[in-house]
């Protein structure tokens, strides 16, 4: 979304920005919105809720690891397993 209205997003730029944010040790949060034609909830509301979204932006949020996370990541690394569902740059 721009001051001139909707604009096609550059997906590669969004992914690049996400990589930079994660590389700084931050959790990346994306924001989007959708304008509804009416306030009523139809039977397929859950399906429609995630379609037709307009990307607003992405921000980084500090989310320090819990104390027990260091040990859990070490155990997973030794066993060759991914440690959690965080972005690989955050885990690193």
Buried (B, 14 or more C-beta within 10 A) or exposed (E): BEEEEEEEEEEEEBEEBBBEBBBEBBBBEEEBEEEEEEEEEEEEEEEEEEEEEBBEEBEBEEEEBEEEBEEEBEEBEEEEEEBEEBBEBBBE
